[in-house]
Amino acid sequence: MKINESESSRRYPERAVVDTNVIMDRIVHNTT
């Protein structure tokens, strides 16, 4: 799993940032 994330981050760094933003957004929605 972690290896896959590393490869996807290297191939699609922008997408990795988007995924992080989505996760943060979910956390915000969950806390509120």
MOBEL-V662321 format. One line per field, one symbol per residue. phi: phi as a letter, one per 40 degrees, with the letter a starting at -180 (. if undefined). psi: psi as a letter, one per 20 degrees, with the letter a starting at -180 (. if undefined). A space follows every 50 residues. Layout:
phi = ???
psi = ???
//
This chain:
phi = .ccccccccccbccccccdccccccccccccc
psi = ghggggghhhhmhghggggggggggggghhh.
//
